[in-house]
Amino acid sequence: MNVFTNRPVAPARRLRAARHRLALLLVLSTLGAVSLALPLAPARAATFELSGPDQTIVGQDQVVTTVFADTLYDLARKYGVDSQELIRVNPGIDPWLPGAGKQVIIPGRFILPAGLRSGIIVNVPEHRLYYFPKRHRGQPQIVITYPVSVGKLDWNTPIGLTQVTQKLKHPTWYPPAGVRKEHLAEGDPLPRFVPPGPDNPLGQYALRLAAGGGTYLIHGTNNPVAVGMPVTHGCVRLYPDDIEALFPLVPVGTAVHIINEPIKVAWVDGQLLLEAHPPINDDGDSVEPNVDAFAALLQKAVGDSTVAINWDYAREVLAKSDGQLATVGLQADASPLNPTSADSAIPAPAVTASAPTESKTLATVDASAAQ
């Protein structure tokens, strides 16, 4: 029986063939012989046109060669990626002094968040924002995506559904009492307000959210190096160029879904692709993944599909949680033949775990966030 559906699975011959194809695919991928290899490509755009409602993956990975003046933080901003993810997928390279002639992987391939295809979606563990503008008749759906910073420990970004209530150009920052108290304790007292300019941590543009009585914002920054880190006071922070591009596109009233999905999966031509990011704890801080719990989430995400999963490789990908897409399974029931065998799919670990937090309407949140 299928461990996911409790229905008879494909014949043993078909399942064994799926396992053999998966093993071959994994070997070839390490040799750069299949599409999982990283092609050289120009800098990716932030905007992608979707071929239809079933498209689940956008973008592409690429490799760039460093010059002497490069840092990984500079490359992250140039190519529109999360600096911390760039560091994770390039272990052994000094982020500040990589040196000339280093091959740097630029992760630019993303699985779209499941189900949602409208408004703004912020996936907190991924440190990434997706915007689906309203589709016009006769025009394809597009998605625009940017890396973001989210709330640090004790100032976590709220999970749930909210909306844009106000658009602010050249905003003035009024540090809430909680933020001023924190800075005072650190010997860095803040003024009652910070006018627009280079010292304003909100940058040049901000979108006010209904969450927390209007204290949470999607905004720019005067510290681009920190984009991708959990360093804000609950707000969502973008690179200056990205918020400048996003700001005129988003009307007041746009829905904003803030989600907690460290694991995303997609089916492409019978292949199961997995994208994993470091999970966040109850305080909104990124933590080391619990591989057993992650494996249970993967099993849940696969749903009713009859699938041969290479669990050794899947657990390796889950443990790394570097955000790179990996093929970890093959669909074993693609043939229209009626299954007759009781041979079972590769079983998942016998563990239990809760599913990623689903969007819900925000009720009570910490109203002392500001930056």
N, C-alpha and C positions, 0 to 999 in steps of 0.2 A: 504493500500500500504506500501511497505517497505521504511522506511525513508532513506535508503542508496541507493537503486537501482531503486525506482519508479516502481517496478514490483509487481504483486500480491504475497503475502507472504504465508507461510504455513498455513494450516487450524488452526483455533483457538485451537482445541484440542492439536495439536502437539506443538504449541507455548507455551500453558499453561504448557504442560509437560516439556518443556525445562526450563521454569521459575522455576518450582518446583524442577527439578534436580539441577539447579544452586543454589537455596536456600539451598537444602540439602547438596550440596557439600561445600558451605561456612560454614555451621554449623559443618560438619564433619571435615573440615580442622582446625577449632579452637580446636577440640578435639584430633587432632593428628591421625585421623583414616584413612587418605588418603595419597597419595604420596606427598602432599604439606607439610606434617610434616617433620621435620628435622632429618634425620637419623644420628646416629653415624657412622663415616667413617674415614678411614685414610686420611692423607693429600693428596689433589688432585694433579694430574700432570698438567703441563701447556699445554701438548700436547693431542689432542683429535682426534681420527680416526672417520671420518664421514661415516655413513652407506650408504649415497647416497646424491644426490644434493638437496633432499627435506628436509634433516635434518636441523632443525632450532634452536635446543637447545643443549647445551653441559654442562657437569659438574653436580655437585650436591652440595646442601647446607649440612652443618654438624654442630654439636655442640661439643665444646670442654670444658673441665673443667680446670680452671686456677690453677696454682700453685703460691706461694707467690711472686716469682721473675718476673712473667709475667707483661708485659704492653700490651695494645692493639696494639701499634706500633710494638712490637716484634712479636705478633701473626699475624699481617697483613703481615709482611715480610715472616714469616715462611710458611704461607699458600697461599702466592701469591695473596693478595687482596689489594684493595685500603684502606689505613688507615682511611680516612674520611668516606668511606662507612661503614667500620667496626664499627666506632663510631656511625653512624646514626642508624644502625640496632640493636645496643645494648644501647639504651638510659638508663640513670641511672647508668651506669657503668663508674667509673672514668678511663679514658684512660691511665693515668700514674700509678695509684694505684688501680687496680681492686680488689686486695686481692685474697686469695686462696679460691678455691671451688666455684667460680662463673661459671655459665653456659653461654658461649659466642657463639653466632651464627656466623658461618663463611659463608658469602655469596659466593657460588662457582658455581652457576647455571646461565648461560648466554644465552640470545637470540642473535643469530648471526646477524650482520648488514644485512639489506635487500639487496638482489641482488648481492652483490659483493662476489666473491669467488676466488680472486687472489691477489697476492701482499700483501702489508701492509695496514691495515685500522686502523686509529686512530679516535675513537669517543670521541670528546673533552668533552661533558657533562658527559660521563660515566667514563672518566679518564682511558681508557682501549685501548690497542693495540691488534689487531688480525693480525696474519700472516698466509697466505695461500701459502705454498711452491708450486712450480710447480709440478703437478701430473705426475708421471711416468706411462707408459703403464702397465696395469694389477695391479696397486697399488691403494689403496683407497686414497681419498683426506684427508689430515689432516689439522688441524688448531691449531696454537699455540697462546696462549693469555697471556698477562701480564698487570698488573696495571701500570699506568704512571702518571707523573706530567705534567701539561701543563702550558701555559702562564698565568701570573698574570695580574691584572689590569694594563692597559697601555702598556702591552707587550704581547698582545694576540697571540695565536698560529693561523697561517693563515689557513682558510678553503679552501679546493680545492684539485686539483690533482697535484702532483709533482713526483719526482723520486729520488732514491739514486744515487748520482754522485761519491762518494768517500767513502772508508772505512779507518778509522784511528785507529790504535792500539797505546796505550800510547800517546794520543793526547796532544799537547800544546794548552793552551787556550790563545787567544789574545782578551782581552776584547774590544769590540767596544767603540767608543767615547761616545755614549749615556749611556752605562753601567758605564763607568768610571766616567762620570759626575754625575750620580745618586749616586754612592758610595761616591764620593767626597763631595756631598752635605750632606750626612749622616755621615760625619766624618770618613769614612772608605775608604781611597784612595786605588786604585788598581794599581799594577805594569803594565807595558806595556804588559807583557806576564807572564803566570804561567806555568812552566814546568811540565811534568808528575810527579805524586807523590800524597801523601795523601792530599795536599792542593789544588789539581786541581779539580774544581767542575764538570768537564766533566767525571771524573772517568777514567777507563782504556780503554774504547772502545767508538767509535763514528761513526755514519753513517751520512755523509753530504748529505743534500737535495739540490735540484736545487732551491727551493723557496728562494726568497730574495737575489739572487745572491750568493747563497751558505752559507749564514749566519745562516741558521737554521739547527739544528742537532737532530738526535735521539741518545741519549748518556746515559752513566751511571751517577753516582753521588758519592760524598764523604759525602753525608748527607742523608742516606736512610730513616730517619724518615720523611722527607718531601715528599716522593713519595705518590702521591694521592692528594697533595695540588696544587692549582694554584699559584706556586711560581717561575716558570722559566721565563726567558726573551724570551719567545716565542718558545723555543725548547721543545722536548719531552724527558722526563727523566725517566729512568728505574732503578729498583734495580740493584746493581752491579752483582749479580748472574744471573739475567735475561738478561742483555745486553751481558754478557759473553757467555750465551747459544745462544742468537739470532745472534750475530755478525757473526760467521762462516757460518750461513745458508743463509744469505741474499746477493745475488750477486749485483754488481753495475748494475744499470739500472732497478732495481725493482720499480714498480709503488707504490706510497704512496698516498692513499686517506685519507685526513683529513676531517672528516664529523662532522656535528652538528645534532645529533639525540637523543634528550633527552627521546623520547618515542620509544620503540620497542614492536611489538606484534608478536605472533606466534599462529598457530592453531595446536593443538595436540589432536587427537582422538575426534574432535568435540568441544574441549574446547578452548576458547580464553584466552591466557595468555598475561599478560601485564607486562612490565618492564619499570619503570620510574626513571629518574635521574634529579637532579636539573638542570634547564636550565641555559644557559649562556647568558649574555647580549652582546651588541655590542663591549664591551671592553674585552670580553673573561672571565669575572668574573662570578662565580656561583651566582645565585640569587634565591629568594624564587619563587616557581612555581605559575603562574597564573592559577588556577584550571580550569576556564572557557576556557581559551585558550588551555590548555592541553586537555580538553575534546573534543574540536574541532579537535585537532590533532589525538586523538584516533579514532574519528569517521572517519576521512580521512584514517587512517591506516587500518581500517577494510575493506574499499573498497566495493565491490559488494556483500559481504556475507550477507545472511539473518540471523541475530543474535539477541538473547535475552541477553541484557547487564543489569546487576545489576548496575545502574548508581550511586546509593548511595555508594556502595562499591568501584566502579571504581574511583569515585571522592576522596574517602578516600585514595586509593592507590596513586592517582596522587598528592594529597596534601602532603603525606609523602615523595614521591620521594626518597626512600631509596635503590632502585636498586633490591629489592627482587621481584621475579616473583610471580604473583598472578593470579588466575583464576577469571575473571570478567564477562565471558559470555559463552553461549553455542550456537552452531550452530543450527538453528531451521529448516533448509531446507535439512537435511541429507536424509530424506526419498525420494524414487523415485516417490512417489505419486504426481500427478499434483495438485498444490494448487488451491483451489477454494474460500477460504474465504477472506474477506477484512479486517480481524483482523490485526492490525499493530503490529510491534515489539516495544519493549520499546524505546521510543524516546530519542534521545540525546538532551542536552541543545541547545537552539537556539542561538548559538554564532558563531562568525567568527574568524579565525586565520590563519596565514600563515603556510605553511608546513615547516618541518625542512629543513635547507639549504642543497641543493644537491651539489654533487661534481662538480666542474667546474675547468677548467684549470687556474692555478694561473697566475695572470698578475702582478699588482702592489701590493707589500706588503711592510711592514716596514722592511727595510734592516738593522736596527740597533740592531736586536736581537742577542743574543749570547749564553745564558746559559740555 
